[in-house]
Amino acid sequence: MHSRSARIHETGCETVPEHEPNVPRVMWQLLEPLHAVTYFAPEARAASDAVGMRGFWMGYFATRAAPLGPVGPDVVTAAFHGFPPAKVSRALPDAWTFATPGDVLRARLDGARAALRNLLTDEVAGPDDLRAAADLAWQAARLADTAGRVLSAANQALPAPDEPHLLLWQAATTLREHRGDGHVAALVAHGVSPIQAHLLKVAAGETDLDLLRVARPWPDEEWESGAAALRERGWVDASGALTAEGTRVRARIERLTDEAAAGPWRALGDERTSALARLLHPLTEAVVKAGIPPTLSPIGLPLPSGGENGRELSLPAFPSKIS
């Protein structure tokens, strides 16, 4: 494992590998799979179907957008950043004719409850450790500065669930949307369109192009236009691989994303953040071993892995300082 400590404000992206461990990135790797049960666990899909959602994608858009209220496709397309407007419009606003946002919020908690109860058994972590992890994660989520971050602010404003499984899930959701809002800001600041962002992840080997073209079905000509724009900027070559300049720019975007996500962990402090990381590790490992998220998914979460089945969670050594 990587043994070097990383400090998030002391080195420039040009000299640091983009996956150099730093506190916000390690915490994202630990929290994202816990949130992702709401997309990939069968219990979550069943809860979405039970409340009236018609298919996976209507459930996805309604479940993720529900904290914003009965918003329409234009707002969701802008906030989520990566989806073609036509795909969002097939789900919203129709979803709100089958269930209110409040109904959907209750359904997503029902799905998360069922999934995490099955995954996070007493053999994975005892009740005291689960409660401690949930409480620390909730503190971090409450400490997140949500100025300019609409999705994270909407989730942060939701009430605290009583059950530790759900408290942990809601905290993970708020924190992942906090990171996502910051990532979108970094992309926009660099003039990177949604399709260009997808293609950069493909070029970096973090996700699969064919998978993305199914999950993010932009018209073929727009995919081609996005690829041409990246070539014109000198960020990818004719084969679609990252150039030296593309590697540098993408590393900068990832570094800025990490820096923008540092606030909750800086506010929580080194000691409590390190304690949370230790508590989360067995919980996240249990979820990852169950195949959540899948090895190839549009999330493109870079999870260091090992073991015979490739699903052992092998995170780098936790950085000793946040700033």
N, C-alpha and C positions, 0 to 999 in steps of 0.2 A: 504493500500500500504506500501511497504517497505520504512522506513524513514531514514535508516542509510546511511551516505555518504560512498563512496568507493574510495580508493586511489589505483592506479594500481601498485605501486611499493613498497608498504610498508608491505604486508602480504604474507605469503607463501601459496601455494595451499592446503597444508595439513590441514589448519585451516579455510579456507574460502570456503563456499558452492560454487559450480561451477557457480551458477546463481546469486551470489552476484552482485548487480548492480555496474557497472563501466562504465566510459564514452565510451570506444570503443564498449562495448556490447550494451549499450542503443542506441548508434548511429546506430549500425548495425540493431537493431530491427526497428528503424525508417526508415532506408533507403532501406533495402532489399525489402519490398513489393513494393516500387516505381519502383525499377529495375525490379521486377518479372512480371510486366505487359507484358514484352516482351516474356514471356513463357506462361502465362495463360490467357491473355485477347484475346477475339476473334478478335479484330481489328488487333492485332499483327500477329495472324495466317493468317488472310486474306492478310496482306501486304506481308508476306513471300510467300504465295501461288502465289500472283500476280507477284512476281519477278521470279517465276519458280521453287521454291523449291518443291520437291516431298514428301509431308508428314511432320508431325510434327518433326520427328527426324532429317531429313536432314535440315529443317529450323533451328532447335536448334543448331546443330553443326556449320552450316555455319554462322548463325547470331552471335554466341558467338565468333567464330574464325576469323571472317572477319577483325577485326583490325590487325591481324597478317599477312594478305595477303593470297595468294592462297596456304596455307600450306596443307600438307598431313596428313593422319591419325596418323602416328607415333608421330608427333609433338603435335597434339591435344590430343591424348591419354595421353601423358606425362604431358601436361600442365593442363588438366582438372582433371587428377588423378583418378577419380572414375569410369571410364567406361571401359568395356572390349574392347580390340582392334577390335574384329570382328564387334561390333556394330558401332564403329566410321568408320570403313572401308566401311560399307554399305552406308554411307553418303558422305564421302570425299575420293578421290578428285572429285567424280562425280558432287557434287554441283557446282563446278566452271565451269563445262561445260554448265550449265543452266544460270548462272549469275556470273559476276565478283565480287570480294570482295567489290569493290566500289558500285556496284548495291545493294548488300546485306546490306551494311552500310546505304544506303539511304532508303532501305525498312524497316530496323529496326527502323529508326527515324520516318518514316511514320506511322508505327504501334504504336510506343510509343506516337506520337502526337495524333492520333485518340483515343487511349485508355485513355490517361490522360486528354484530353479535355472533354471526357464524364464523367470521374470520379471526376476531380477537378474543379467543377463548382464554380461560384461566391458565391453560398451559403456555400460552404466548406471553401473558402478563397478568399479574394478580390485580385485584380490584384497587388496591392502594396505588400501585404504579400507574394504572390506567387513569385514575382520578388525578394524580399528580401531573401526568402528561397533559390531560385535558385542561386543567387549571392554568398551567404555564402557557400552553398554546393560546388559551383565551386571553390571558394577560397580554401576550404579544399582539394578538389581533386587535385588542382594544387600544393598544399604544400606537397602532399604525396611523400615520398622517395620511388622510384620504383627500387632501386638497387636490382637485383636478383629477381624481380617480373615482369615477362614477360607480363602476361595478363593485369596487371594494367598499366604497362608502355605503352603498345600498345593503350589502351583506353585513357590514359592521353595525348598521342600525337595527338589525333584527334582534329579538330578545334572546337571552342565553337559555338554551335547553337545559333541563335538569339532569338528564342522563349523561354520564361521562362520555359514552360513545358518540353521542350527538353533539355535545359541547366541543369535543375534539374535532369532529367533522366540520362543524360550522366555523370553528377557528381556522382550520386548514383551508376552507373555502374562501374566507375573507382574505387570508394571507396570500393565497394563490392568485386571487383577482387583484390584489394590491400589486403583486409582481407583474401580472399581465398588463395592468393599466400602465405601469412604468415602461414595460417593454414596447407597448404600442407607441408611447410618447417618443421613445428612442428611435423607433422605425420611422415615425413621421418626421422627426427632426433630421433624419438622414435621407428623406425623400424616397423611402422604400414603400412601394405599394403592397397590398395584400399578396398578390401573386408573386411579386419579387421576393417578399419575405419567405413564402413557401419554397421558392426555387433556391434560395440561399440555404435553407435547412436541408434540402435535398442535396445540394452541392457539398454541404458539410458532412453528409452521410448520416444525418440524424433521423431521416424518415425516407419513405419510398415514394417516388413520383407517381407511379400508377395508383397507389393507395390514395394519395392526396387528390389526384384528379377525379377519383370517385367520391371522396368525402367532401371535397371542395370543388364542385363541378362548374367552374368557370368555362365559358365557351372556348373552343380550341384556339380561336384567333387571339383571345386575350392571353392565354398561356404563351402562345408564340410571341406576342408583343412584349410580354413581360421578360421572356428570355432574351429577346433582341435588345431590350433596354439594358439588361445587365451586361450583355456583351459590349454594348456601346460605351458603358461606363468603365469597362475594363475589369469588371469584377468576376466574370466567368469567361472561360475560353469557349472555343467552338463546340467542345464536347459537353459543356455545361459544368465543368469542374471549376472550383475556385482558383483564381489567379492569386499571385502574391498580394496584389492590391485588394482583391476581394476578401482574402483571408484577414488582412489588416483591418478592413472596414467592419467585417462581421465580428471580429474579436472586439472591436471598439463598441459596437452595439451591445454585445453580450456583457462587456464590462460595465457599460452605463446602466444596463438593466440590473446587474448585480448591485451597483452602487445605489440605484434608486430604490432597491428592495431592502436596503440595510437598516432603514429607520427603526422598524419594530425591534430588531435584534440589538441595536445600539441602545434603545430605550429600555429593553428588558435587562441588558447587562450581560457581561461575559459569563458570570457564574450561573445565572439562571438559564441562559441560552445553552450552555454546555450541558447542564442537567437535563434540559428538555431533549436535546439531541440524543443523549444516552437512553432516555426513556422511550423515545420514538423508534429507535433502531429496531427492536424486536417486533414492534407493531407493524412498521412499514415492511419489514422483511416478510412477515406473514402474508401481507396483502400482495406483495410482489411475487412470492412463491405461488400464489393462487392465480397468477397470470394477469394481474391488474397493475398497471395498464399492460396491454399486449406488447410483445417485443417490438412489433411494428404497429404504430398507431399515429394518427395525425398530431397527437400531443408532442411527439418527438422528444420525450424526456430522456436525457442521457443518464442512464442508471448504470454505474459500474457494476459488473456482475461476475460471478464465478460459480464454482461448484459443478457437479456432474451435469445438472440440468440447465445450467446457465442462469438460474433464477435466485442464486444466493446474493443477498444484498451486501456488496463489498464497497462501502463508501471510503473515501480517503480519510486520512487522519484529520480529526476535527481541528480547525484553526484555533489557536490559543487566544487570539484577540480579535475584536470586531473593528476597532479603529485605533 
